[in-house]
Amino acid sequence: MFLLLFFVLLIQFFTYWIFEPLAYFLEYVLEIRLFPVLALIGLIFLFSTKNIDKN
C-alpha cells in the first residue's frame, strides 16, 4: 500500500515538474492584458483576403 502511495506521489511530482512551466507560460499568454492583441491578430487573420476563395 505504501509502495503504491509512493509511486502515485512520485508521478504527481514529476507531472507537476514537467507541466508547471507550460501552465505558467499559458497563464501569461492568455492573461486578459494580452487578449486584445490576440483578438486583433485573430480578426486580421480571419478577414484577410488571402483566405477568401475567389471564383
C-alpha positions as CSV (number, residue, x, y, z in Angstrom):
1,M,0.0,0.0,0.0
2,F,2.8,2.4,0.9
3,L,4.7,1.5,-2.2
4,L,1.6,2.3,-4.3
5,L,1.2,5.6,-2.5
6,F,4.9,6.3,-3.1
7,F,4.6,5.7,-6.8
8,V,1.5,7.9,-7.1
9,L,3.2,10.8,-5.3
10,L,6.3,10.3,-7.5
11,I,4.1,10.5,-10.6
12,Q,2.4,13.6,-9.3
13,F,5.7,15.3,-8.5
14,F,7.1,14.6,-12.0
15,T,3.9,15.7,-13.7
16,Y,4.0,19.0,-11.8
17,W,7.7,19.4,-12.6
18,I,7.2,18.9,-16.3
19,F,3.9,20.7,-16.9
20,E,4.2,23.6,-14.4
21,P,6.4,25.8,-16.7
22,L,3.9,25.2,-19.6
23,A,1.0,26.1,-17.4
24,Y,2.8,29.3,-16.3
25,F,3.5,30.3,-19.9
26,L,-0.1,29.7,-21.0
27,E,-1.4,31.7,-18.0
28,Y,0.9,34.6,-19.0
29,V,-0.1,34.4,-22.7
30,L,-3.8,34.1,-22.0
31,E,-3.9,36.9,-19.5
32,I,-6.6,39.4,-20.0
33,R,-4.0,42.1,-20.6
34,L,-2.8,40.4,-23.8
35,F,-6.3,39.3,-25.0
36,P,-6.9,42.4,-27.2
37,V,-3.7,41.8,-29.1
38,L,-4.5,38.2,-29.7
39,A,-8.1,39.1,-30.7
40,L,-6.8,41.7,-33.2
41,I,-4.4,39.2,-34.7
42,G,-7.2,36.6,-35.0
43,L,-9.6,39.1,-36.6
44,I,-6.9,40.2,-39.1
45,F,-6.3,36.6,-40.0
46,L,-10.0,35.8,-40.2
47,F,-10.8,38.6,-42.6
48,S,-7.7,38.7,-44.6
49,T,-8.2,38.4,-48.4
50,K,-5.8,35.6,-48.7
51,N,-8.2,33.2,-47.1
52,I,-11.2,34.0,-49.3
53,D,-11.5,31.8,-52.4
54,K,-12.1,33.8,-55.5
55,N,-14.5,32.3,-58.1
